[in-house]
Amino acid sequence: MFHAHVYFDLPQLDLAEQVRQRIITERKADILAIYPLVPRLVGPHDKPMFEMHFADNQTGFIDWLDQHREGLSVLIHPVSANELDDHTVHARWLGQQLPVHTAIFTARR
């Protein structure tokens, strides 16, 4: 399984919701779950975001997301027992790469 986190600044809240709705409308079959906007900092994330899950590294969906992300940064990572590597070594970015606060992963050990 993979997670994708779509980041936005608070003034981009409406834009982020438009991107989210477009994913639901046009690519629902590609995703396992999509969650509401989180307009605050959570976990290792440096900006507000919304999250979606998909089954595998779906090149077609990722290419579509890259074309329709409206300039928002997207972190895509696998899900394994090693969250630190998932969010760093094995991560892929669409758009600008943002900081990931990795201390949270070492604190969980």
Backbone atoms as SQL, in Angstrom:
CREATE TABLE atoms (id INTEGER PRIMARY KEY, chain TEXT, resi INTEGER, resn TEXT, atom TEXT, x REAL, y REAL, z REAL);
INSERT INTO atoms VALUES
  (1, 'A', 1, 'MET', 'N', 0.850, -1.178, 0.000),
  (2, 'A', 1, 'MET', 'CA', 0.000, 0.000, 0.000),
  (3, 'A', 1, 'MET', 'C', 0.893, 1.239, 0.000),
  (4, 'A', 2, 'PHE', 'N', 0.358, 2.315, -0.565),
  (5, 'A', 2, 'PHE', 'CA', 1.024, 3.609, -0.598),
  (6, 'A', 2, 'PHE', 'C', 0.104, 4.667, -0.008),
  (7, 'A', 3, 'HIS', 'N', 0.718, 5.686, 0.557),
  (8, 'A', 3, 'HIS', 'CA', 0.001, 6.886, 0.992),
  (9, 'A', 3, 'HIS', 'C', 0.455, 8.048, 0.129),
  (10, 'A', 4, 'ALA', 'N', -0.448, 8.973, -0.113),
  (11, 'A', 4, 'ALA', 'CA', -0.111, 10.254, -0.741),
  (12, 'A', 4, 'ALA', 'C', -0.652, 11.345, 0.169),
  (13, 'A', 5, 'HIS', 'N', 0.194, 12.329, 0.451),
  (14, 'A', 5, 'HIS', 'CA', -0.182, 13.481, 1.266),
  (15, 'A', 5, 'HIS', 'C', -0.113, 14.709, 0.367),
  (16, 'A', 6, 'VAL', 'N', -1.221, 15.408, 0.231),
  (17, 'A', 6, 'VAL', 'CA', -1.293, 16.612, -0.602),
  (18, 'A', 6, 'VAL', 'C', -1.288, 17.804, 0.348),
  (19, 'A', 7, 'TYR', 'N', -0.253, 18.638, 0.247),
  (20, 'A', 7, 'TYR', 'CA', -0.031, 19.742, 1.177),
  (21, 'A', 7, 'TYR', 'C', -0.577, 21.056, 0.635),
  (22, 'A', 8, 'PHE', 'N', -1.002, 21.909, 1.562),
  (23, 'A', 8, 'PHE', 'CA', -1.511, 23.227, 1.183),
  (24, 'A', 8, 'PHE', 'C', -1.277, 24.204, 2.323),
  (25, 'A', 9, 'ASP', 'N', -1.269, 25.484, 1.984),
  (26, 'A', 9, 'ASP', 'CA', -1.279, 26.551, 2.978),
  (27, 'A', 9, 'ASP', 'C', -2.736, 26.888, 3.256),
  (28, 'A', 10, 'LEU', 'N', -3.021, 27.444, 4.422),
  (29, 'A', 10, 'LEU', 'CA', -4.415, 27.740, 4.775),
  (30, 'A', 10, 'LEU', 'C', -5.138, 28.603, 3.744),
  (31, 'A', 11, 'PRO', 'N', -4.484, 29.610, 3.118),
  (32, 'A', 11, 'PRO', 'CA', -5.197, 30.359, 2.072),
  (33, 'A', 11, 'PRO', 'C', -5.559, 29.509, 0.846),
  (34, 'A', 12, 'GLN', 'N', -4.981, 28.319, 0.735),
  (35, 'A', 12, 'GLN', 'CA', -5.259, 27.407, -0.384),
  (36, 'A', 12, 'GLN', 'C', -6.275, 26.328, -0.011),
  (37, 'A', 13, 'LEU', 'N', -6.975, 26.509, 1.081),
  (38, 'A', 13, 'LEU', 'CA', -7.936, 25.513, 1.561),
  (39, 'A', 13, 'LEU', 'C', -8.959, 25.142, 0.484),
  (40, 'A', 14, 'ASP', 'N', -9.539, 26.139, -0.172),
  (41, 'A', 14, 'ASP', 'CA', -10.532, 25.864, -1.221),
  (42, 'A', 14, 'ASP', 'C', -9.908, 25.119, -2.395),
  (43, 'A', 15, 'LEU', 'N', -8.702, 25.515, -2.792),
  (44, 'A', 15, 'LEU', 'CA', -8.007, 24.838, -3.888),
  (45, 'A', 15, 'LEU', 'C', -7.737, 23.378, -3.525),
  (46, 'A', 16, 'ALA', 'N', -7.283, 23.140, -2.310),
  (47, 'A', 16, 'ALA', 'CA', -7.016, 21.767, -1.871),
  (48, 'A', 16, 'ALA', 'C', -8.288, 20.925, -1.900),
  (49, 'A', 17, 'GLU', 'N', -9.399, 21.504, -1.469),
  (50, 'A', 17, 'GLU', 'CA', -10.669, 20.763, -1.498),
  (51, 'A', 17, 'GLU', 'C', -11.107, 20.492, -2.937),
  (52, 'A', 18, 'GLN', 'N', -10.842, 21.426, -3.851),
  (53, 'A', 18, 'GLN', 'CA', -11.164, 21.197, -5.263),
  (54, 'A', 18, 'GLN', 'C', -10.347, 20.026, -5.817),
  (55, 'A', 19, 'VAL', 'N', -9.059, 19.985, -5.486),
  (56, 'A', 19, 'VAL', 'CA', -8.206, 18.879, -5.933),
  (57, 'A', 19, 'VAL', 'C', -8.723, 17.565, -5.350),
  (58, 'A', 20, 'ARG', 'N', -9.047, 17.575, -4.076),
  (59, 'A', 20, 'ARG', 'CA', -9.577, 16.380, -3.405),
  (60, 'A', 20, 'ARG', 'C', -10.862, 15.897, -4.074),
  (61, 'A', 21, 'GLN', 'N', -11.776, 16.810, -4.340),
  (62, 'A', 21, 'GLN', 'CA', -13.040, 16.435, -4.977),
  (63, 'A', 21, 'GLN', 'C', -12.816, 15.899, -6.389),
  (64, 'A', 22, 'ARG', 'N', -11.853, 16.468, -7.094),
  (65, 'A', 22, 'ARG', 'CA', -11.564, 15.986, -8.449),
  (66, 'A', 22, 'ARG', 'C', -11.029, 14.555, -8.405),
  (67, 'A', 23, 'ILE', 'N', -10.191, 14.267, -7.423),
  (68, 'A', 23, 'ILE', 'CA', -9.692, 12.898, -7.260),
  (69, 'A', 23, 'ILE', 'C', -10.863, 11.954, -7.016),
  (70, 'A', 24, 'ILE', 'N', -11.762, 12.337, -6.125),
  (71, 'A', 24, 'ILE', 'CA', -12.928, 11.502, -5.815),
  (72, 'A', 24, 'ILE', 'C', -13.786, 11.291, -7.056),
  (73, 'A', 25, 'THR', 'N', -14.007, 12.344, -7.814),
  (74, 'A', 25, 'THR', 'CA', -14.875, 12.281, -8.987),
  (75, 'A', 25, 'THR', 'C', -14.245, 11.504, -10.139),
  (76, 'A', 26, 'GLU', 'N', -12.969, 11.787, -10.413),
  (77, 'A', 26, 'GLU', 'CA', -12.344, 11.251, -11.619),
  (78, 'A', 26, 'GLU', 'C', -11.494, 9.999, -11.406),
  (79, 'A', 27, 'ARG', 'N', -11.023, 9.762, -10.182),
  (80, 'A', 27, 'ARG', 'CA', -10.089, 8.646, -9.969),
  (81, 'A', 27, 'ARG', 'C', -10.469, 7.757, -8.790),
  (82, 'A', 28, 'LYS', 'N', -11.730, 7.735, -8.447),
  (83, 'A', 28, 'LYS', 'CA', -12.197, 6.969, -7.283),
  (84, 'A', 28, 'LYS', 'C', -11.762, 5.506, -7.344),
  (85, 'A', 29, 'ALA', 'N', -11.750, 4.918, -8.520),
  (86, 'A', 29, 'ALA', 'CA', -11.383, 3.509, -8.662),
  (87, 'A', 29, 'ALA', 'C', -9.911, 3.250, -8.327),
  (88, 'A', 30, 'ASP', 'N', -9.087, 4.294, -8.361),
  (89, 'A', 30, 'ASP', 'CA', -7.655, 4.130, -8.103),
  (90, 'A', 30, 'ASP', 'C', -7.286, 4.205, -6.628),
  (91, 'A', 31, 'ILE', 'N', -8.185, 4.686, -5.794),
  (92, 'A', 31, 'ILE', 'CA', -7.840, 4.912, -4.392),
  (93, 'A', 31, 'ILE', 'C', -8.620, 3.979, -3.467),
  (94, 'A', 32, 'LEU', 'N', -7.980, 3.601, -2.386),
  (95, 'A', 32, 'LEU', 'CA', -8.627, 2.775, -1.368),
  (96, 'A', 32, 'LEU', 'C', -9.374, 3.643, -0.363),
  (97, 'A', 33, 'ALA', 'N', -8.804, 4.814, -0.063),
  (98, 'A', 33, 'ALA', 'CA', -9.414, 5.741, 0.896),
  (99, 'A', 33, 'ALA', 'C', -8.892, 7.138, 0.623),
  (100, 'A', 34, 'ILE', 'N', -9.728, 8.124, 0.906),
  (101, 'A', 34, 'ILE', 'CA', -9.309, 9.523, 0.849),
  (102, 'A', 34, 'ILE', 'C', -9.953, 10.209, 2.043),
  (103, 'A', 35, 'TYR', 'N', -9.179, 11.028, 2.710),
  (104, 'A', 35, 'TYR', 'CA', -9.604, 11.609, 3.979),
  (105, 'A', 35, 'TYR', 'C', -9.842, 13.106, 3.845),
  (106, 'A', 36, 'PRO', 'N', -10.597, 13.681, 4.770),
  (107, 'A', 36, 'PRO', 'CA', -10.870, 15.122, 4.731),
  (108, 'A', 36, 'PRO', 'C', -9.593, 15.949, 4.913),
  (109, 'A', 37, 'LEU', 'N', -9.701, 17.212, 4.566),
  (110, 'A', 37, 'LEU', 'CA', -8.594, 18.137, 4.776),
  (111, 'A', 37, 'LEU', 'C', -8.283, 18.222, 6.265),
  (112, 'A', 38, 'VAL', 'N', -7.000, 18.289, 6.576),
  (113, 'A', 38, 'VAL', 'CA', -6.540, 18.485, 7.957),
  (114, 'A', 38, 'VAL', 'C', -5.875, 19.860, 7.988),
  (115, 'A', 39, 'PRO', 'N', -6.585, 20.896, 8.445),
  (116, 'A', 39, 'PRO', 'CA', -6.082, 22.269, 8.346),
  (117, 'A', 39, 'PRO', 'C', -5.147, 22.666, 9.496),
  (118, 'A', 40, 'ARG', 'N', -4.330, 21.724, 9.938),
  (119, 'A', 40, 'ARG', 'CA', -3.354, 21.994, 10.985),
  (120, 'A', 40, 'ARG', 'C', -2.180, 21.036, 10.791),
  (121, 'A', 41, 'LEU', 'N', -1.118, 21.255, 11.527),
  (122, 'A', 41, 'LEU', 'CA', 0.044, 20.379, 11.436),
  (123, 'A', 41, 'LEU', 'C', -0.205, 19.119, 12.255),
  (124, 'A', 42, 'VAL', 'N', 0.073, 17.968, 11.654),
  (125, 'A', 42, 'VAL', 'CA', -0.056, 16.682, 12.338),
  (126, 'A', 42, 'VAL', 'C', 1.130, 15.798, 11.962),
  (127, 'A', 43, 'GLY', 'N', 1.505, 14.932, 12.888),
  (128, 'A', 43, 'GLY', 'CA', 2.563, 13.967, 12.608),
  (129, 'A', 43, 'GLY', 'C', 3.830, 14.616, 12.100),
  (130, 'A', 44, 'PRO', 'N', 4.439, 14.036, 11.082),
  (131, 'A', 44, 'PRO', 'CA', 5.698, 14.558, 10.565),
  (132, 'A', 44, 'PRO', 'C', 5.520, 15.665, 9.522),
  (133, 'A', 45, 'HIS', 'N', 4.305, 16.087, 9.299),
  (134, 'A', 45, 'HIS', 'CA', 3.998, 16.960, 8.170),
  (135, 'A', 45, 'HIS', 'C', 4.218, 18.431, 8.504),
  (136, 'A', 46, 'ASP', 'N', 4.812, 19.149, 7.553),
  (137, 'A', 46, 'ASP', 'CA', 5.212, 20.541, 7.736),
  (138, 'A', 46, 'ASP', 'C', 4.112, 21.537, 7.384),
  (139, 'A', 47, 'LYS', 'N', 3.031, 21.048, 6.779),
  (140, 'A', 47, 'LYS', 'CA', 1.924, 21.908, 6.354),
  (141, 'A', 47, 'LYS', 'C', 0.615, 21.155, 6.563),
  (142, 'A', 48, 'PRO', 'N', -0.500, 21.867, 6.542),
  (143, 'A', 48, 'PRO', 'CA', -1.790, 21.183, 6.477),
  (144, 'A', 48, 'PRO', 'C', -1.831, 20.288, 5.230),
  (145, 'A', 49, 'MET', 'N', -2.665, 19.268, 5.260),
  (146, 'A', 49, 'MET', 'CA', -2.671, 18.314, 4.142),
  (147, 'A', 49, 'MET', 'C', -3.953, 17.502, 4.148),
  (148, 'A', 50, 'PHE', 'N', -4.129, 16.746, 3.066),
  (149, 'A', 50, 'PHE', 'CA', -5.085, 15.645, 3.090),
  (150, 'A', 50, 'PHE', 'C', -4.360, 14.408, 2.600),
  (151, 'A', 51, 'GLU', 'N', -4.884, 13.268, 2.979),
  (152, 'A', 51, 'GLU', 'CA', -4.213, 11.997, 2.741),
  (153, 'A', 51, 'GLU', 'C', -5.114, 11.062, 1.957),
  (154, 'A', 52, 'MET', 'N', -4.479, 10.259, 1.118),
  (155, 'A', 52, 'MET', 'CA', -5.199, 9.192, 0.428),
  (156, 'A', 52, 'MET', 'C', -4.329, 7.947, 0.423),
  (157, 'A', 53, 'HIS', 'N', -4.963, 6.799, 0.281),
  (158, 'A', 53, 'HIS', 'CA', -4.274, 5.515, 0.227),
  (159, 'A', 53, 'HIS', 'C', -4.588, 4.855, -1.106),
  (160, 'A', 54, 'PHE', 'N', -3.590, 4.193, -1.669),
  (161, 'A', 54, 'PHE', 'CA', -3.830, 3.397, -2.868),
  (162, 'A', 54, 'PHE', 'C', -3.014, 2.121, -2.805),
  (163, 'A', 55, 'ALA', 'N', -3.412, 1.141, -3.602),
  (164, 'A', 55, 'ALA', 'CA', -2.938, -0.235, -3.439),
  (165, 'A', 55, 'ALA', 'C', -1.464, -0.438, -3.765),
  (166, 'A', 56, 'ASP', 'N', -0.988, 0.165, -4.804),
  (167, 'A', 56, 'ASP', 'CA', 0.406, -0.040, -5.172),
  (168, 'A', 56, 'ASP', 'C', 0.898, 1.200, -5.893),
  (169, 'A', 57, 'ASN', 'N', 2.111, 1.130, -6.388),
  (170, 'A', 57, 'ASN', 'CA', 2.729, 2.275, -7.047),
  (171, 'A', 57, 'ASN', 'C', 2.115, 2.441, -8.440),
  (172, 'A', 58, 'GLN', 'N', 0.923, 2.971, -8.495),
  (173, 'A', 58, 'GLN', 'CA', 0.139, 3.082, -9.726),
  (174, 'A', 58, 'GLN', 'C', 0.641, 4.244, -10.579),
  (175, 'A', 59, 'THR', 'N', 1.455, 3.922, -11.551),
  (176, 'A', 59, 'THR', 'CA', 2.062, 4.947, -12.384),
  (177, 'A', 59, 'THR', 'C', 1.015, 5.827, -13.048),
  (178, 'A', 60, 'GLY', 'N', -0.053, 5.258, -13.571),
  (179, 'A', 60, 'GLY', 'CA', -1.082, 6.056, -14.243),
  (180, 'A', 60, 'GLY', 'C', -1.740, 7.051, -13.316),
  (181, 'A', 61, 'PHE', 'N', -2.076, 6.619, -12.111),
  (182, 'A', 61, 'PHE', 'CA', -2.692, 7.522, -11.139),
  (183, 'A', 61, 'PHE', 'C', -1.703, 8.594, -10.697),
  (184, 'A', 62, 'ILE', 'N', -0.457, 8.212, -10.441),
  (185, 'A', 62, 'ILE', 'CA', 0.552, 9.186, -10.005),
  (186, 'A', 62, 'ILE', 'C', 0.795, 10.219, -11.095),
  (187, 'A', 63, 'ASP', 'N', 0.883, 9.786, -12.343),
  (188, 'A', 63, 'ASP', 'CA', 1.049, 10.740, -13.454),
  (189, 'A', 63, 'ASP', 'C', -0.146, 11.684, -13.535),
  (190, 'A', 64, 'TRP', 'N', -1.354, 11.156, -13.387),
  (191, 'A', 64, 'TRP', 'CA', -2.562, 11.987, -13.407),
  (192, 'A', 64, 'TRP', 'C', -2.525, 12.993, -12.253),
  (193, 'A', 65, 'LEU', 'N', -2.172, 12.519, -11.056),
  (194, 'A', 65, 'LEU', 'CA', -2.105, 13.399, -9.891),
  (195, 'A', 65, 'LEU', 'C', -1.091, 14.514, -10.112),
  (196, 'A', 66, 'ASP', 'N', 0.040, 14.197, -10.705),
  (197, 'A', 66, 'ASP', 'CA', 1.058, 15.212, -10.986),
  (198, 'A', 66, 'ASP', 'C', 0.514, 16.287, -11.922),
  (199, 'A', 67, 'GLN', 'N', -0.302, 15.895, -12.878),
  (200, 'A', 67, 'GLN', 'CA', -0.871, 16.852, -13.831),
  (201, 'A', 67, 'GLN', 'C', -2.021, 17.659, -13.249),
  (202, 'A', 68, 'HIS', 'N', -2.658, 17.180, -12.175),
  (203, 'A', 68, 'HIS', 'CA', -3.864, 17.819, -11.641),
  (204, 'A', 68, 'HIS', 'C', -3.725, 18.291, -10.196),
  (205, 'A', 69, 'ARG', 'N', -2.524, 18.418, -9.689),
  (206, 'A', 69, 'ARG', 'CA', -2.313, 18.817, -8.298),
  (207, 'A', 69, 'ARG', 'C', -2.373, 20.329, -8.105),
  (208, 'A', 70, 'GLU', 'N', -2.526, 21.081, -9.179),
  (209, 'A', 70, 'GLU', 'CA', -2.708, 22.541, -9.127),
  (210, 'A', 70, 'GLU', 'C', -1.582, 23.250, -8.378),
  (211, 'A', 71, 'GLY', 'N', -0.358, 22.761, -8.556),
  (212, 'A', 71, 'GLY', 'CA', 0.795, 23.397, -7.930),
  (213, 'A', 71, 'GLY', 'C', 1.045, 22.992, -6.489),
  (214, 'A', 72, 'LEU', 'N', 0.184, 22.168, -5.915),
  (215, 'A', 72, 'LEU', 'CA', 0.372, 21.721, -4.535),
  (216, 'A', 72, 'LEU', 'C', 1.444, 20.627, -4.485),
  (217, 'A', 73, 'SER', 'N', 2.196, 20.592, -3.411),
  (218, 'A', 73, 'SER', 'CA', 3.208, 19.552, -3.221),
  (219, 'A', 73, 'SER', 'C', 2.547, 18.270, -2.740),
  (220, 'A', 74, 'VAL', 'N', 3.073, 17.141, -3.233),
  (221, 'A', 74, 'VAL', 'CA', 2.525, 15.834, -2.866),
  (222, 'A', 74, 'VAL', 'C', 3.676, 14.912, -2.467),
  (223, 'A', 75, 'LEU', 'N', 3.548, 14.302, -1.305),
  (224, 'A', 75, 'LEU', 'CA', 4.478, 13.275, -0.844),
  (225, 'A', 75, 'LEU', 'C', 3.815, 11.919, -1.052),
  (226, 'A', 76, 'ILE', 'N', 4.499, 11.035, -1.768),
  (227, 'A', 76, 'ILE', 'CA', 4.015, 9.674, -1.990),
  (228, 'A', 76, 'ILE', 'C', 5.026, 8.730, -1.354),
  (229, 'A', 77, 'HIS', 'N', 4.533, 7.803, -0.543),
  (230, 'A', 77, 'HIS', 'CA', 5.452, 6.868, 0.107),
  (231, 'A', 77, 'HIS', 'C', 4.784, 5.512, 0.317),
  (232, 'A', 78, 'PRO', 'N', 5.609, 4.453, 0.337),
  (233, 'A', 78, 'PRO', 'CA', 5.075, 3.133, 0.651),
  (234, 'A', 78, 'PRO', 'C', 4.756, 3.054, 2.139),
  (235, 'A', 79, 'VAL', 'N', 4.018, 2.033, 2.503),
  (236, 'A', 79, 'VAL', 'CA', 3.695, 1.789, 3.911),
  (237, 'A', 79, 'VAL', 'C', 4.359, 0.475, 4.310),
  (238, 'A', 80, 'SER', 'N', 5.282, 0.568, 5.262),
  (239, 'A', 80, 'SER', 'CA', 5.968, -0.617, 5.769),
  (240, 'A', 80, 'SER', 'C', 6.162, -0.453, 7.274),
  (241, 'A', 81, 'ALA', 'N', 6.892, -1.352, 7.863),
  (242, 'A', 81, 'ALA', 'CA', 7.185, -1.261, 9.296),
  (243, 'A', 81, 'ALA', 'C', 8.205, -0.166, 9.595),
  (244, 'A', 82, 'ASN', 'N', 8.897, 0.330, 8.569),
  (245, 'A', 82, 'ASN', 'CA', 9.927, 1.354, 8.760),
  (246, 'A', 82, 'ASN', 'C', 9.412, 2.706, 8.268),
  (247, 'A', 83, 'GLU', 'N', 8.688, 3.409, 9.124),
  (248, 'A', 83, 'GLU', 'CA', 8.091, 4.691, 8.735),
  (249, 'A', 83, 'GLU', 'C', 9.137, 5.739, 8.358),
  (250, 'A', 84, 'LEU', 'N', 10.285, 5.715, 9.023),
  (251, 'A', 84, 'LEU', 'CA', 11.333, 6.690, 8.720),
  (252, 'A', 84, 'LEU', 'C', 11.783, 6.548, 7.271),
  (253, 'A', 85, 'ASP', 'N', 12.139, 5.345, 6.858),
  (254, 'A', 85, 'ASP', 'CA', 12.561, 5.135, 5.471),
  (255, 'A', 85, 'ASP', 'C', 11.413, 5.387, 4.494),
  (256, 'A', 86, 'ASP', 'N', 10.201, 5.001, 4.874),
  (257, 'A', 86, 'ASP', 'CA', 9.045, 5.246, 3.998),
  (258, 'A', 86, 'ASP', 'C', 8.930, 6.725, 3.653),
  (259, 'A', 87, 'HIS', 'N', 9.107, 7.590, 4.648),
  (260, 'A', 87, 'HIS', 'CA', 8.911, 9.033, 4.467),
  (261, 'A', 87, 'HIS', 'C', 10.154, 9.763, 3.955),
  (262, 'A', 88, 'THR', 'N', 11.279, 9.047, 3.823),
  (263, 'A', 88, 'THR', 'CA', 12.521, 9.696, 3.384),
  (264, 'A', 88, 'THR', 'C', 13.133, 8.948, 2.204),
  (265, 'A', 89, 'VAL', 'N', 13.778, 7.835, 2.477),
  (266, 'A', 89, 'VAL', 'CA', 14.513, 7.082, 1.457),
  (267, 'A', 89, 'VAL', 'C', 13.613, 6.634, 0.311),
  (268, 'A', 90, 'HIS', 'N', 12.426, 6.150, 0.636),
  (269, 'A', 90, 'HIS', 'CA', 11.533, 5.583, -0.379),
  (270, 'A', 90, 'HIS', 'C', 10.449, 6.558, -0.845),
  (271, 'A', 91, 'ALA', 'N', 10.535, 7.795, -0.395),
  (272, 'A', 91, 'ALA', 'CA', 9.514, 8.794, -0.737),
  (273, 'A', 91, 'ALA', 'C', 9.733, 9.342, -2.141),
  (274, 'A', 92, 'ARG', 'N', 8.641, 9.748, -2.739),
  (275, 'A', 92, 'ARG', 'CA', 8.664, 10.432, -4.040),
  (276, 'A', 92, 'ARG', 'C', 7.864, 11.715, -3.879),
  (277, 'A', 93, 'TRP', 'N', 8.358, 12.795, -4.456),
  (278, 'A', 93, 'TRP', 'CA', 7.674, 14.089, -4.380),
  (279, 'A', 93, 'TRP', 'C', 7.166, 14.505, -5.749),
  (280, 'A', 94, 'LEU', 'N', 5.971, 15.059, -5.758),
  (281, 'A', 94, 'LEU', 'CA', 5.440, 15.765, -6.924),
  (282, 'A', 94, 'LEU', 'C', 5.438, 17.231, -6.516),
  (283, 'A', 95, 'GLY', 'N', 6.094, 18.061, -7.294),
  (284, 'A', 95, 'GLY', 'CA', 6.204, 19.471, -6.921),
  (285, 'A', 95, 'GLY', 'C', 7.341, 19.685, -5.942),
  (286, 'A', 96, 'GLN', 'N', 7.248, 20.788, -5.212),
  (287, 'A', 96, 'GLN', 'CA', 8.307, 21.170, -4.281),
  (288, 'A', 96, 'GLN', 'C', 8.409, 20.187, -3.118),
  (289, 'A', 97, 'GLN', 'N', 9.633, 19.737, -2.851),
  (290, 'A', 97, 'GLN', 'CA', 9.863, 18.878, -1.690),
  (291, 'A', 97, 'GLN', 'C', 9.810, 19.731, -0.429),
  (292, 'A', 98, 'LEU', 'N', 9.094, 19.263, 0.566),
  (293, 'A', 98, 'LEU', 'CA', 8.924, 19.974, 1.829),
  (294, 'A', 98, 'LEU', 'C', 9.639, 19.225, 2.949),
  (295, 'A', 99, 'PRO', 'N', 9.923, 19.913, 4.046),
  (296, 'A', 99, 'PRO', 'CA', 10.526, 19.212, 5.185),
  (297, 'A', 99, 'PRO', 'C', 9.570, 18.163, 5.756),
  (298, 'A', 100, 'VAL', 'N', 10.139, 17.077, 6.217),
  (299, 'A', 100, 'VAL', 'CA', 9.398, 16.049, 6.946),
  (300, 'A', 100, 'VAL', 'C', 10.066, 15.957, 8.316),
  (301, 'A', 101, 'HIS', 'N', 9.291, 16.104, 9.351),
  (302, 'A', 101, 'HIS', 'CA', 9.823, 16.106, 10.713),
  (303, 'A', 101, 'HIS', 'C', 9.988, 14.665, 11.189),
  (304, 'A', 102, 'THR', 'N', 11.175, 14.129, 10.943),
  (305, 'A', 102, 'THR', 'CA', 11.426, 12.703, 11.152),
  (306, 'A', 102, 'THR', 'C', 11.638, 12.316, 12.612),
  (307, 'A', 103, 'ALA', 'N', 11.845, 13.266, 13.493),
  (308, 'A', 103, 'ALA', 'CA', 12.067, 12.937, 14.909),
  (309, 'A', 103, 'ALA', 'C', 10.893, 12.152, 15.489),
  (310, 'A', 104, 'ILE', 'N', 9.717, 12.377, 14.963),
  (311, 'A', 104, 'ILE', 'CA', 8.535, 11.656, 15.457),
  (312, 'A', 104, 'ILE', 'C', 8.686, 10.145, 15.272),
  (313, 'A', 105, 'PHE', 'N', 9.381, 9.728, 14.234),
  (314, 'A', 105, 'PHE', 'CA', 9.544, 8.300, 13.979),
  (315, 'A', 105, 'PHE', 'C', 10.537, 7.672, 14.953),
  (316, 'A', 106, 'THR', 'N', 11.608, 8.369, 15.269),
  (317, 'A', 106, 'THR', 'CA', 12.577, 7.826, 16.222),
  (318, 'A', 106, 'THR', 'C', 12.019, 7.855, 17.638),
  (319, 'A', 107, 'ALA', 'N', 11.140, 8.790, 17.928),
  (320, 'A', 107, 'ALA', 'CA', 10.519, 8.871, 19.259),
  (321, 'A', 107, 'ALA', 'C', 9.575, 7.702, 19.505),
  (322, 'A', 108, 'ARG', 'N', 9.042, 7.105, 18.448),
  (323, 'A', 108, 'ARG', 'CA', 8.088, 5.993, 18.574),
  (324, 'A', 108, 'ARG', 'C', 8.773, 4.662, 18.860),
  (325, 'A', 109, 'ARG', 'N', 10.068, 4.606, 18.659),
  (326, 'A', 109, 'ARG', 'CA', 10.787, 3.320, 18.803),
  (327, 'A', 109, 'ARG', 'C', 10.975, 2.941, 20.243);
